[in-house]
């Protein structure tokens, strides 16, 4: 009766694969039984289940629920919606855990599962242990668990709208990208003051407008055009499951996650002076400097939404965020990454500010940097390549931060290479005070990758 998962789908932060190739309904059912056994070992029994708008999500969700019930867990189905709605259910319904069926920001034929247990993220070794539990499964024993439905969208919407800080009315363009946030955002904007223009709000697992990843500039072009056409104050985009945000200002400029964090941190630190504010290793030096300038304590962590969530809870930090647009509020919220909630808080800050987002962006220190550069690399080579680079840098005595890949300081600024935990890519980034300095930093990255056999052009 034991079930063996394709090892490639057991990732660092979630379970994720290509449906019909590495991920099947049988995996979802086995996952349900293994998670039910894991719940039972911790004294839990009740679990919330949600699913996103991908074409394969209903089938996988049904198989997951069957596995959970067969394993003796009581299941609360919350239906289709964004991942943060599942996190909200896990935090408010008195359940012992939660599983979200979602392919996040990946292509349409991908899907997977994000999990929480006992109010904490479920990741890393816990996911590997889940694989071992599935492999040891025997025939189901004991009574089946109960299955019930709970429509939580109204409560989630009310909680989101209740944290909006009113002020001057704003004009906002929204792009859910045909992802799982579409219905919630459509209803939320009816409750918020101001003028709201929605594009790509219909949930469609084909993602006909563009790929649902707001960290890639090409996926924000349509939103930028809508902001310009409507004369909006700003535009807001979401990834496929709603835990990552993208923002553009009235001039159509993209504010990356670390720039957005500056705006949010300044506001939060007014109420929490001296508090730790967490950001990942890809974030700009400007963010860490601005946190300190605003009276906070900057904390740099490895990239990864699960470990950052865990550290936010440990430090009781009011705010944390990643370059990738995962942003976590401990202040007035539950500590999980919720892009819709971040949008509500950002709009409240701007509504109460005499400055527009574009004016705030104009006053940020001018830096020359790359976005998050994703370099295709074989899965079995991405970590060894980064390790080889780290070893060469250590031998040369370079100034390196190695908490996640290598972040290298130089007179021109800094550059970073790290292996992605979710994709077959190496992530690179560089930042300098001058364009010429940025070019030299990109040259350093290119040379180091080439020395390990990965030849790329960083244009």
N, C-alpha and C positions, 0 to 999 in steps of 0.2 A: 504493500500500500504506500510505501514511501515515494516521495516525488523529488526529482532532481531538477532544479532550475538551471537554465543556461547561465553559467557563471558571469557572463557579460552583463546580465541585467541587474545583478546585485551591486548597486553603485554605493558611493559613499553616503549620499544623503537620501536616496530613495531607490525604488526599483523601477527600471525603465528599459524598454526594448522596442523592437520593431514588430508590430503585430503581424502574425502569420509567418515570421521568420525566427525571432528569438523569444517572442512573447505570445502566449495562447491563453484561451479561456481556462484550460486545465491548470495553468500557472496561477490564475486568479483564485480558483477554487482551493488549490493547495495552500496558497498564501492565507486565505481565510481560515483554514483549519490550523495552520501553524501560528497565526496571530491569536486565534482563540486559545491555543495551548499556552502561548506566552502570557496572555491576559490571566489565565487561570493560575499560572505560577506566581503571579504578583498579587493574587487575591482579587483580581478584577473579573468582570463578566460582561459588562454592557459597553457597546461600541457604536459610535456614529459613523455612517457611511455616506459619502457624497460622490458625485461624478461631474466631469466637465462636459463641454460640448462636442467632443470628438466623436466621429461616427462609430468608433468601436467601444466607446465608454459604457453605453447601456449593457452590452453583452458582458463585458468584463465585470461591471458592477454586480450584475445578477449572479455571475459565477462566484464572485467574492462573498456575496451575502449567503449563498448556498453553503460555501465552505465554512463560514463563520458559524452559521446555525448548526451545521452538522457537527462542528467542534464544540457545541454547547454554549456559544456566546449569544447573548441577547442583542439584537441588531436594531438600531434606530436609523432608518433611511431618511435623509433630508432632501434627496432628489438632486436635480441638476443645478449647478451654480459654480461660483469661483472657489478656489481652494481656501481663501480666508473665511468663507462662510462655514466650511467644515471645521476650521480651527475655532471659529466662534461657537459652533455647536459643541465641540469638545470641551470648551471652557465654561459653557453655561448650562448644559443639559444634565449635569451630574453623571456623565458617562465616565468610563475608565480609560477609554482610548478612542482613536478615530483613524479612519483610513480614507484617503481621497484618491479616486481613480482619475488620473490626469497625465497628459503628456507634456504639461507645462508649456514651454516655448519651442518645443521641438517640432519637426515636420509632421504633416497630417497622418502619416502611417505609423508614427510612434505613439506609445502610450505607457502608462506605468502607475505607480502608487506612492503617495506620500503618507507618512504615518506619525501619529503622536501616541504616547502612552503615559498615563499618569500625569497629564499636564505638561509633559516635557517632549522635546523632539526625539524621534526614534531614528537613529542613524549609526553609521560606521560599524563597529563590531556587532551591534544589535542586529543589523541587517544580515550580516554573515551568520550569526547565530540562528536567525530565522530560517536561513537556507538549510542549516543542519537539522533544525527541528522538523522541517518539511521532509527531509530525507529519512527521518526516523518514524514518520507517521505510520500508525497501524490502522486497523479498522475502527471507525467511529464507535465510541462507547458512551453510555449515559444518555440522558434525554437531550433532544434537540433544543436549541435556543429559540426564543420568541423573536418574531420580526414585526416591527411596527413602523409606521410612517409618521414623520413629524415635520410639518411645514414651518421652517424656521426663518424663511426669507423676511416676513414682516417684522419679526423681532430684530433681525440683523439690520434691516433698513432703518428702523426706529433708532437703534443705537448709533448707527453712522450719522444720521441727520441730527441727533441730539448733541453731538460734539462739534457741530459747526459754530464757529464764533462769528456772529453777524457784524456787519459793518457796511461799507459802501457796496452797491451792487456791482457785479463783475460780469463780463461777457467771456464765456468759456467754450472752446471747442473740445469735444471728447471723441476719442477713437478707441473703442474696445477691440478693434481688429477682428471682428466676428468671433471673438473668444467668449469664454464663460462669464465674463462680467457684463455682457450686453443687457440682459434683462434687469439686473440690479441697478446698473448705472442709469438706464432709462427711467426707472421708477424713482431713483434718488434725485435726479436732476429736476423732477417735478416738485420736489419738496424744498429745494434750495432756492434762495433768492437770486436775482440776476437773470441773465439770458444765456441759454445753453443750446449749443448746436452739436448734434450727434451724427457721426458717420460710422458706418460698418458696425452698427449696434445689433444686427440680427445674428444670433448664434449660428454658425455654419462651420462644421468640421472640415470643410474643404479649404477654408481661409482664402476666399476668392480675391480679396482686395490686396493683401500682402501677407508676408510671413508674420506670425504673432510674436515678434521679439522687438521691443522698443529700444534695445541697446544698439541696434544697427541703424545708422542714419537713413538708409534707403527705405526703411519701414516707417519713417516719420515724415516722409515727403508729402503724403496726402494730408496729414494733419497740419503741416506747415502751410500748405496751400489753403486749407480751410481757415486757419487763423488769419491769413492775409486777406482772403476774400471777404470774411465777415468782420474784419477789424476787431478781432478778439483781444482781450488782455493776455490770454495765454491759451495753450492747448495741452491736453493731458491724454496719454495713451497707456494701454495696459498690455501685458503679455497674455498668452493663451489661457492661463488659469487665474490671473488677477493678483499674483503676489509680487509683481514687478511693475514699476511705473516709469514712464518716459514723459518729459516735460519740455515744451518749447515756449519761448516768450513772445511778446507781441511783434518782435522783429524777426521771428522765425528761427531764432538761435536755439540750439539744443542745450538744455542744462543737464549735464550728466549727474549721476547719482551723488558724487562727492560735492558738486556745486549746490545741488538741492539740499544736501545735508547741512551746508553752511546756513542757509535760510532757516531751516527747521531748528538747528542747534541754537542759534541766537535767540529764538523765541523760547525754547524750552529752558534755557539757562537763566532766563529772567525769573522763573519760578523755582529752579533747582540750582542755585549758585554753587559752584564747586563740584558739581556732579560729574561722574565719568560719562563720556560720550564715545561710543565705539565705532570704529570704521575699519574696513579691511585693507589688506596690504596693497591693493591696487589704487587706493585713494591718493589724491593730490596732497603734496606737502602743505598746500594752501589750506586745506580743510583742517589738518591738525593744528596749524598755526592759528587759524580763526577760532577754533574751539578754545584754545588757551587764551586768546585775546578776549573772548566773551566770558571768561571766568570758569571754563570747564576744564576737565582733566582728559586729554585725548588718550585713547587706548587703541593701539593697532593690533589687529588679529588676523589670522589666516582667513582667506576667502572661504565662504560656505555659510548658507543661511542657517543650517542646524547648529553648528558650534557657536555662531554669533548669538542665536536665540538663547542658547544655554548660558553663555557668558553674561548676556544682558540680565537674565534672572539671577545669576550668581552675584553680580555687582550691584543689582538693583538700579541699573542705569535707566535713565528716562528715555534714551534714544540710542539707536544703533543703525548702521546702514552700510551698504555695499555699493561699489561702482555700478554693479549690474542692475541697480534699481530695487533690490530687496531693502526695504526700510522698516524698522521695528520701533514702535512706540511702547515704552513702559509707562510714560506719562499719560494718564487717563485712559489707557487701553490695556491690552492683555499680553503684550510683549511678543506677539507673532507678526510676521510680515504680511501686511494688508495694504495693497496699493490703493484701493478705493478709500480706505481710511486716511492714508497719507494725503490723498487728493483733497479730502475734506479739511484736514488740518492746514494744508498749504493755502487753500482758498480762504480760510478764516484768517490766517496771518495777513494775506494780501488785502482782504476786505477791511482790516483794521489799520492798515499801513497807509501813510500818505504817499508812499512810493509804489510804483508799479514793479512787476517782476523784472521788466526790462531795465528799469532804472537801478534796481538792486544789482542785477547782473553787470551793468556798466561800472559799478563801483567795486566789483571784485578785482583782486590783483590780477594783472595780465600775465598769463602763462602760455607757453607754447607746448602743447602736449598732443599725444595721440589719443584716440578713443581706445577701447579695449580691442586689441588686434588678435584675431583668432586664426592661428596658423594650423592648417590640416597636418595631422601627424598620426602615424599608426598607433593604435591603442597600446601595443606592447613596447613602443619606443618612447612615448611621451615622458614618462617618469625617468627612465634612464638618461635621456638627453638632458633634462634639467639637472639631474645629479652630476652628470659629467661637467656641465658648465659650472656648477657650484664648486666642484673639486678644483677645476682650473683656476677659478677666482681665488679660492683659499690659498692655493700655492703661490699666487701672485701677490697676496696680501691685500686684496681689494677690500673696500669698506662695504660689507655685505650684511643685510638683514635676511636671515634664512628661515623665518617662521613659516613660510609658505613659498616654495620655489626660492628664487634669489631676487632681492631688491638691492640694487647696486648704486651707491652714491658716488658722484664724481663732481669735478668742478663745474661741469655743464648742467648738473641737476641729478636725475636718477632714472634708472630703467629697471624693468622687471620682466622676468620670464617665470612662468609656473605652468604645471600640467593641470589641465582641467579635470575635475572629478566627475563631470557629467557628460563630456563629449570627447571625441577623438581629436583633440586640438591641444596645442600649446598656446597659452595666452601671453601676450606681450603688451607692455605699455612703457612709455617714456615721457618725461616732462623736463622742460628747461625754461630759463628766463628769456631765451632768444631763439629765433628760428634756426640760426646756424648751429647753436648748441643742440637743438633737437635733432638736426640732421646727423650730427656726430654721434649722438646717443643711439639713433636708429642704426647707424653704421656698426656700432659696437654689438648690438643685438644680432645683426645680420652675420657678422663675423663669427660670433660665438656659436650660433646655430649651424653655420656652415662647417665649423670645425668638428661638429658632431654629426655631420652628414645630412643636415636639413638645409637645403638651399632655398631661400625666399627673397623676395623684394618687398621692402616695407615702404611703399609710396605714400 
